[in-house]
Amino acid sequence: MQPVLFYGVPQGSSFGSIVALEWLGQPYQLCRIEMLQHPWNPLYGYINPLYLTPALLLEDGQTLTESFAILMHLANRGLDQGLGFRQGTRKFDRLNQMLAYLNTDFYAAFNPLWTADEMPDLEPADRELLRTVGRAEVAKNCAYLDTFLVNQEWLLGGKTRTLADAYLAGIGRWVDYHQLFDLQQMYPNLHRYLQKLKSDPAVLFAEAIENDQAAIASSKFMGHVTLEELHAASRMPQVSRLVA
Ligand SMILES: N[C@@H](CCC(=O)N[C@@H](CS)C(=O)NCC(=O)O)C(=O)O
């Protein structure tokens, strides 16, 4: 039995966890959640009572939610590949710090933009205000990230990629998605880095998966599974923490 990652489309932050699983190269399955189709399948409530993606169903039947926790869990499985580091080391602290930053400040910078996107009835002036606030927040954080990437190939500066890079491959693409500014001109180091990530086979795979297209995966991707199949196989967590 292999772990199952529940990923959300479109434009899910779970994209980074798919990239992480591909880089890790250990057997896994995927379960697709169409985030815009409401209401979600109630079976997902057994996986994450908050009805948010990503979530990771582990071999022992327990689930892990929150990108940060999932990525740190996978990082620990990828110590030999340098995807993560042993707790108690300086490198562990730096990965922890970077993932925490990406998952809080950087992620939150996009919130006004998602609100503008998801409320079709907004007055034009309100939409513009949200976009102005979001653009300023994202720009501030892109400037910060850009400083890490001057003469550096990867976010943490080592010779090999870490799971912070996997996560940023997913949420960094939101800058282009929201058409905020000319990334290449304003933050050339971040732009170069995101361009390089775009041609990574795992990133191409995650993109194809999101778009429901044929995808070339590592040999460790064991295919998709549905919530119904997991339920029938008694792989749903035993204890329900469903929110009423
Ligand atoms: N703190 C959570 C946030 C998860 C989250 O907000 N996921 C979004 C997709 S990026 C989601 O599932 N949204 C579904 C919805 O709001 O209906 C994490 O980082 O994993």
PDBQT file of the ligand as one rigid body, heavy atoms in Angstrom, charges set to zero:
ROOT
HETATM    1  N1  LIG A 301      -3.001  25.897   5.143  1.00  0.00    +0.000 N 
HETATM    2  C1  LIG A 301      -3.400  25.000   4.096  1.00  0.00    +0.000 C 
HETATM    3  C2  LIG A 301      -4.262  25.745   3.087  1.00  0.00    +0.000 C 
HETATM    4  C3  LIG A 301      -4.904  24.797   2.120  1.00  0.00    +0.000 C 
HETATM    5  C4  LIG A 301      -5.790  25.539   1.137  1.00  0.00    +0.000 C 
HETATM    6  O1  LIG A 301      -6.284  26.672   1.387  1.00  0.00    +0.000 OA
HETATM    7  N2  LIG A 301      -6.008  24.898  -0.005  1.00  0.00    +0.000 N 
HETATM    8  C5  LIG A 301      -6.856  25.457  -1.018  1.00  0.00    +0.000 C 
HETATM    9  C6  LIG A 301      -6.213  25.249  -2.387  1.00  0.00    +0.000 C 
HETATM   10  S1  LIG A 301      -4.689  26.116  -2.551  1.00  0.00    +0.000 SA
HETATM   11  C7  LIG A 301      -8.179  24.735  -1.062  1.00  0.00    +0.000 C 
HETATM   12  O2  LIG A 301      -8.232  23.542  -0.879  1.00  0.00    +0.000 OA
HETATM   13  N3  LIG A 301      -9.268  25.460  -1.315  1.00  0.00    +0.000 N 
HETATM   14  C8  LIG A 301     -10.540  24.881  -1.480  1.00  0.00    +0.000 C 
HETATM   15  C9  LIG A 301     -11.654  25.794  -1.152  1.00  0.00    +0.000 C 
HETATM   16  O3  LIG A 301     -11.379  26.857  -0.603  1.00  0.00    +0.000 OA
HETATM   17  O4  LIG A 301     -12.808  25.440  -1.438  1.00  0.00    +0.000 OA
HETATM   18  C10 LIG A 301      -2.157  24.423   3.393  1.00  0.00    +0.000 C 
HETATM   19  O5  LIG A 301      -1.186  25.150   3.247  1.00  0.00    +0.000 OA
HETATM   20  O6  LIG A 301      -2.184  23.245   3.033  1.00  0.00    +0.000 OA
ENDROOT
TORSDOF 0
